[in-house]
Amino acid sequence: MITVINLVYILSAFLFAMGLKLLSSPATARKGNLLSALGMFLAVVVTLFDQNIIDYRYIAAGVLVGSVIGIVAARIVAMTAMPEMGALLNGFGGIASLLVGWAEYLNNPAVPAFIGTTIFLAVLIGGVTFSGSLVAWAKLKEISFGSFRIGKPILFRGQQFVNSLLLLAILVAGILYLADPAASGNAFLVIVALSFILGVMAVVPIGGADMPVVISLLNSYSGMAACAAGFVVSNNILIVAGSLVGASGLILTNIMCKAMNRSLSNVLFSGFGSAVATGGAGAEGEIKPLSVEDAYYLLEAASSVAFVPGYGLAVAQAQHAIKELADLLEANGCEVRFAIHPVAGRMPGHMNVLLAEADVPYDQLIEMEDINPLMETIDVCVVVGANDVVNPAALEDETSPIYGMPIIEVHRSRTTIVIKRSMATGFAGIQNPLFFRDNTRMLFGDAKAVLQSLVAEFKS
């Protein structure tokens, strides 16, 4: 039986690795997701069979209930809520690892030093991941209590000093616990409580514009917590899966930090996003509104169009409308591209997933570094629900909190059409001087309604 279990674990590890490889490309991401899910399904089932932990009837019932929950969630969770769902799933992974470590401690307090250390790490990282993910969920959900908005960075004097004291207290409690695990129940409870507090304190000062980075980092934390839990219960596949998630999450976090031209420490400790929505340099002038009919004439005459999607596209659920408009433009002889910023939306790959749902061809999705050199040759850039990722203040205003962040340079196109509900600021809370440029036209309205009106103009 042990041989069969290990063989299934090897197969699961292979499926995880293949799944990660396929997830690196939008064209194969769905297949990669399915392979990874199959690998985890096999690993969970064979683990439950091991040593008769649960018999097949309970396994079948769990598979049935879990499948129903997963299918319902996949159907009813809106694309706009996917970042929040990702944050919650990271949190669930963290609390699961914490509970595994806690259960092992309760079952066998007098553990060897190595197992005690892994229990400590599983509880610490799992607790930070759980509470931090809940705060990230609340920020993405933009929950408010009266005039207090949790989505805004919560900053106070001496904040980093307080966080350092919390971490030091956890380490001291960890040393006391490891010195005599069997007699250190209070120290263990202190570790649990302070890990929750540290998770909250680590995420509350982070602004909304950095939440995609935070989500990928918390995803990495959940993997590292799972890896530690794998050592706690001596389960090889949990160690492998946790290591893969932890490593891939760190790599993704690093990629996203580079996309924002910022270090991870800057994201975690700067409170980015705390700027108020003042005008700033270059954010003055007269906007030039545009009607749907005039926008149609611009697009109908264009030989190249680049759509720049943002979170507003997801809010309006306008992905199918933009796909229909793109098809009509192509039929009119226009070259169509979709310019994708690495941190557009509120989770890594948000725009890629959104457009894939509408069957936008993968070869039309152009990364930021590839579209920017072509920008001056593009007749019309259509910004749909994006704001901070096209803000030229990032290049021109040294006083801006987003200065230095690479953007999609739509202001260099021949004409820019911005589809937006109002002149409200983006998630970073700062004004966008793009709206006042001479070559920018503002097309106000709900993104889906505006795009459908443009489709109607082409069809008529």
C-alpha positions in Angstrom: 0.0 0.0 0.0 2.8 2.4 0.9 4.3 1.8 -2.6 1.0 2.6 -4.3 0.6 5.8 -2.2 4.1 7.0 -3.1 3.6 6.3 -6.8 0.4 8.4 -6.7 2.3 11.1 -4.9 4.9 11.1 -7.7 2.2 11.3 -10.3 0.6 14.2 -8.4 3.9 16.0 -8.2 4.4 15.5 -12.0 0.9 16.9 -12.6 1.6 19.9 -10.4 4.8 20.7 -12.3 3.1 20.3 -15.7 0.2 22.4 -14.6 2.5 25.2 -13.5 4.3 25.0 -16.9 1.0 25.2 -18.8 -0.2 28.1 -16.6 2.6 30.3 -17.9 0.8 30.8 -21.2 -2.8 32.1 -21.6 -3.3 29.6 -24.5 -2.7 26.5 -22.2 -3.7 28.0 -18.8 -7.0 26.2 -18.6 -5.4 22.8 -19.3 -2.8 23.6 -16.7 -5.4 24.4 -14.1 -7.2 21.1 -14.8 -4.0 19.1 -14.5 -3.1 20.8 -11.2 -6.6 20.2 -9.8 -6.4 16.5 -10.8 -3.0 16.2 -9.1 -4.4 17.7 -5.9 -7.5 15.5 -6.1 -5.4 12.3 -6.4 -3.1 13.4 -3.6 -6.0 14.2 -1.2 -7.9 10.9 -1.9 -4.9 8.7 -1.5 -3.9 10.5 1.7 -7.3 9.9 3.2 -7.1 6.2 2.2 -3.7 6.0 3.9 -3.9 4.3 7.3 -7.7 4.3 7.0 -8.0 7.9 8.0 -11.5 8.1 6.4 -13.3 5.3 4.6 -14.4 5.6 1.0 -18.0 6.6 1.9 -16.8 9.8 3.6 -14.4 10.4 0.7 -17.2 10.1 -1.8 -19.4 12.4 0.2 -16.6 15.0 0.5 -15.9 14.9 -3.2 -19.6 15.3 -4.0 -20.1 18.3 -1.6 -16.8 19.9 -2.6 -17.6 19.6 -6.3 -21.0 21.2 -5.8 -19.6 24.1 -3.8 -16.8 24.6 -6.4 -19.2 24.5 -9.4 -21.7 26.9 -7.7 -18.9 29.3 -6.8 -17.5 29.2 -10.3 -20.9 30.0 -11.7 -22.1 32.7 -9.3 -18.9 34.6 -8.4 -18.6 37.6 -10.7 -15.4 38.4 -12.5 -15.1 41.5 -10.5 -15.1 39.4 -7.3 -12.3 37.1 -8.4 -9.6 39.1 -6.6 -11.6 38.9 -3.4 -12.1 35.2 -4.0 -8.4 34.7 -4.5 -7.6 36.6 -1.3 -10.1 34.3 0.6 -8.6 31.2 -0.8 -5.2 32.3 0.2 -6.6 32.8 3.7 -8.2 29.4 3.8 -4.9 27.8 2.9 -3.2 29.7 5.7 -5.7 28.8 8.4 -5.6 25.1 7.3 -1.9 25.0 7.8 -2.2 26.7 11.2 -4.8 24.2 12.3 -2.7 21.2 11.2 0.2 22.5 13.3 -2.0 23.2 16.2 -3.6 19.8 16.1 -0.3 18.1 15.9 0.9 20.1 19.0 -2.3 19.1 20.9 -1.9 15.4 20.0 1.8 15.2 20.8 3.2 18.2 22.8 6.6 16.6 23.4 7.8 16.7 19.8 11.4 16.7 18.6 13.1 20.1 17.9 12.7 19.8 14.1 9.0 19.0 14.2 8.5 21.7 16.8 10.2 24.3 14.6 8.0 23.3 11.6 4.9 23.6 13.8 6.0 27.1 14.8 6.5 28.1 11.2 3.2 26.6 10.1 1.3 28.5 12.8 3.2 31.7 12.3 3.0 31.9 8.5 -0.5 30.4 8.4 -1.8 32.9 11.0 -0.2 35.9 9.1 -1.6 34.6 5.8 -5.1 34.1 7.2 -5.6 37.5 8.9 -3.7 39.3 6.2 -5.8 37.8 3.5 -9.0 38.8 5.3 -7.8 42.4 5.4 -6.9 42.2 1.7 -10.4 40.8 1.0 -11.9 43.7 2.9 -9.8 46.3 1.1 -10.7 44.8 -2.3 -14.3 44.7 -1.3 -13.9 48.4 -0.3 -15.8 47.8 3.0 -16.4 50.9 5.0 -17.7 51.7 8.5 -19.3 55.1 8.2 -16.7 57.5 6.9 -13.9 55.0 7.7 -12.8 53.1 4.6 -10.7 50.0 5.2 -9.5 50.2 1.5 -7.4 53.2 2.3 -4.0 52.8 3.8 -4.2 52.9 7.6 -1.0 54.6 8.8 0.1 55.9 12.2 3.4 57.1 13.7 5.7 54.3 14.8 3.8 51.7 12.8 6.9 49.9 11.6 8.3 49.9 15.1 5.1 48.3 16.4 5.3 45.6 13.7 8.9 44.9 14.6 8.0 44.5 18.3 5.2 42.1 17.3 7.6 40.0 15.3 10.2 40.1 18.1 7.5 39.0 20.6 6.6 36.1 18.3 10.2 35.0 18.1 10.6 35.2 21.9 7.5 33.1 22.3 8.8 30.7 19.7 12.0 30.2 21.6 10.2 29.6 24.9 7.9 27.1 23.1 10.8 25.2 21.5 12.8 25.1 24.7 10.1 22.9 26.3 7.1 22.2 24.0 5.3 20.0 26.4 5.2 22.7 29.1 4.7 25.8 26.9 1.0 25.8 26.1 0.7 29.5 27.0 3.6 30.5 24.7 2.0 28.5 21.9 -1.3 30.4 22.3 0.7 33.7 22.3 2.3 32.7 19.0 -1.2 31.9 17.5 -2.7 35.2 18.7 0.2 37.4 17.7 0.5 35.8 14.2 -3.1 36.9 13.6 -2.3 40.5 14.8 0.9 40.6 12.7 -1.1 39.6 9.6 -3.5 42.5 10.1 -0.8 45.0 10.9 1.2 44.0 7.8 -1.6 44.6 5.3 -3.5 47.6 6.7 -0.9 50.2 5.7 -0.9 49.0 2.1 -2.9 51.0 -0.4 -5.3 49.7 -3.0 -3.0 50.1 -6.0 -0.6 47.5 -4.5 -3.2 44.9 -3.8 -2.3 42.7 -6.8 1.2 42.4 -5.4 -0.1 41.7 -1.9 -2.4 38.9 -3.2 0.5 37.2 -5.0 2.7 37.5 -1.9 -0.1 36.1 0.4 -0.4 33.2 -2.1 3.3 32.6 -1.6 2.8 32.7 2.2 0.0 30.1 2.0 2.4 27.8 0.0 5.2 28.2 2.5 2.7 27.5 5.4 1.5 24.3 3.6 5.1 23.2 3.1 5.8 23.6 6.8 2.6 21.7 7.6 3.9 18.9 5.3 6.9 18.5 7.5 4.7 18.5 10.6 2.7 15.5 9.4 5.5 14.0 7.3 3.6 14.2 4.1 5.8 14.4 1.0 3.2 15.6 -1.5 2.2 18.5 0.9 5.8 19.5 1.1 6.1 19.4 -2.7 2.9 21.3 -3.4 3.6 23.9 -0.7 7.1 24.5 -2.1 5.8 24.9 -5.6 3.1 27.4 -4.6 5.5 29.3 -2.3 8.2 29.5 -5.0 5.9 30.4 -7.9 4.2 33.0 -5.7 7.5 34.7 -4.9 8.5 34.7 -8.5 5.2 36.3 -9.5 5.5 38.8 -6.7 9.0 39.7 -8.0 7.7 40.1 -11.6 4.9 42.4 -10.5 7.2 44.5 -8.4 9.4 44.9 -11.4 6.3 45.8 -13.5 5.7 48.6 -11.0 9.4 49.6 -10.8 9.3 49.2 -7.0 10.9 46.9 -4.5 8.9 44.5 -2.3 10.0 46.5 0.8 8.6 49.6 -0.8 5.3 47.9 -1.4 5.1 46.6 2.1 6.2 49.6 4.1 5.5 52.8 2.0 1.8 52.9 2.4 1.5 53.5 -1.4 -2.0 54.7 -2.3 -2.4 57.1 0.5 -2.3 60.1 -1.7 -5.3 62.3 -1.8 -7.1 63.0 -5.1 -5.6 66.4 -5.7 -4.8 67.7 -9.1 -1.0 67.3 -9.1 1.3 68.5 -11.9 -0.2 68.4 -15.3 -3.7 67.5 -14.0 -5.3 70.8 -15.0 -7.0 72.0 -18.1 -10.2 71.4 -20.0 -11.6 68.0 -20.7 -12.9 67.3 -24.2 -16.1 65.1 -24.0 -16.9 62.9 -27.0 -20.2 61.5 -28.2 -20.7 57.9 -29.2 -21.4 58.9 -32.8 -18.1 60.9 -32.9 -16.2 58.0 -31.4 -17.6 55.8 -34.1 -16.3 58.0 -36.8 -12.8 58.0 -35.2 -12.8 54.2 -34.9 -14.3 53.6 -38.3 -11.5 55.6 -40.0 -8.7 54.0 -37.9 -6.4 51.5 -39.4 -5.0 50.4 -35.9 -6.8 50.4 -32.6 -5.5 49.3 -29.2 -7.9 48.6 -26.3 -6.5 49.1 -22.8 -8.8 47.2 -20.3 -8.9 47.9 -16.6 -10.9 47.0 -13.6 -13.8 49.2 -14.8 -14.3 46.7 -17.7 -14.8 43.9 -15.2 -17.2 46.0 -13.1 -19.3 46.7 -16.2 -19.0 43.1 -17.3 -18.2 44.5 -20.7 -15.8 41.8 -21.9 -18.2 40.4 -24.5 -19.2 43.8 -25.8 -15.5 44.8 -26.3 -14.9 41.5 -28.1 -17.8 42.2 -30.4 -16.6 45.7 -31.2 -13.1 44.3 -31.8 -14.5 41.8 -34.3 -16.4 44.6 -36.1 -13.2 46.7 -36.3 -11.3 43.8 -37.8 -14.0 43.2 -40.3 -13.6 46.9 -41.2 -9.9 46.3 -42.0 -8.5 47.6 -38.7 -5.7 46.0 -36.8 -6.8 45.4 -33.2 -4.7 44.8 -30.2 -5.4 44.6 -26.4 -2.7 46.2 -24.3 -2.3 44.4 -21.0 -0.6 46.0 -18.0 0.8 43.4 -15.5 -1.1 45.0 -12.6 -4.3 46.0 -14.3 -7.3 45.0 -12.3 -7.0 43.8 -8.8 -5.2 40.5 -9.0 -2.4 39.0 -11.1 -3.7 38.2 -14.6 -7.1 39.7 -14.0 -7.4 41.2 -17.5 -6.1 38.0 -19.2 -8.8 35.9 -17.4 -11.5 38.5 -18.2 -10.7 38.6 -21.9 -10.3 34.9 -22.2 -13.8 34.5 -20.9 -15.0 36.4 -23.9 -12.8 34.3 -26.3 -10.5 37.2 -27.2 -7.6 35.5 -29.3 -4.5 35.2 -27.3 -2.3 36.6 -30.0 -4.2 39.9 -29.7 -3.1 40.3 -26.0 0.1 42.4 -26.1 2.2 43.0 -23.0 3.1 46.5 -21.9 6.8 46.4 -23.0 5.7 45.2 -26.5 2.9 47.7 -27.1 4.7 50.9 -25.8 7.3 51.0 -28.7 4.4 50.9 -31.2 2.2 53.5 -29.5 3.0 56.4 -31.8 1.8 54.3 -34.8 -1.6 53.5 -33.2 -4.4 55.6 -34.6 -6.8 55.2 -31.6 -6.2 53.9 -28.1 -9.4 53.1 -26.3 -9.0 53.0 -22.5 -11.8 51.1 -20.9 -12.0 51.3 -17.2 -8.3 51.7 -16.6 -6.8 54.7 -14.8 -3.6 54.3 -12.8 -1.9 52.1 -15.3 -2.2 54.8 -18.0 -1.4 57.8 -15.8 1.4 59.8 -17.4 2.2 61.3 -13.9 4.1 58.1 -13.4 6.6 59.3 -16.0 6.5 63.1 -15.6 5.6 64.1 -12.0 8.3 63.3 -9.5 5.9 64.3 -6.6 3.4 61.6 -7.6 3.2 58.5 -5.4 3.2 56.4 -8.6 6.3 58.1 -10.1 8.6 55.5 -11.7 5.9 52.9 -12.2 5.9 51.7 -15.9 2.6 52.5 -17.6 1.0 51.8 -20.9 1.8 55.1 -22.7 -1.5 55.7 -24.4 -0.8 59.5 -24.3 1.7 58.9 -27.2 -1.0 57.5 -29.5 -2.5 59.7 -32.2 -5.9 59.8 -30.4 -6.9 58.4 -27.0 -10.5 57.7 -26.1 -11.2 57.2 -22.4 -14.4 55.4 -21.6 -15.2 56.3 -18.0 -18.2 56.8 -15.8 -16.9 60.1 -14.3 -13.8 62.0 -13.5 -13.3 60.1 -10.3 -9.8 58.9 -9.4 -8.6 55.4 -9.7 -7.8 52.9 -7.0 -4.6 54.7 -6.1 -6.7 57.8 -5.3 -4.8 60.3 -7.5 -5.8 62.4 -10.4 -4.9 61.5 -14.0 -3.5 64.3 -16.2 -4.2 62.0 -19.3 -7.8 63.2 -19.2 -6.7 66.8 -20.0 -4.3 66.0 -22.9 -4.9 67.6 -26.2 -5.2 64.2 -27.9 -7.5 62.7 -25.3 -11.3 62.6 -25.7 -13.5 61.5 -22.7 -16.5 59.3 -23.5 -18.6 59.2 -20.3 -20.9 56.4 -19.4 -21.1 52.8 -18.3 -18.4 50.8 -20.3 -20.8 48.1 -21.4 -23.5 50.5 -22.5 -21.0 52.7 -24.4 -19.4 49.7 -26.1 -22.8 48.3 -27.1 -23.7 51.7 -28.5 -20.5 51.7 -30.6 -21.4 48.2 -31.8 -24.8 49.4 -32.8 -23.3 52.3 -34.8 -21.1 49.9 -36.7 -24.0 47.5 -37.5 -26.2 50.4 -38.7 
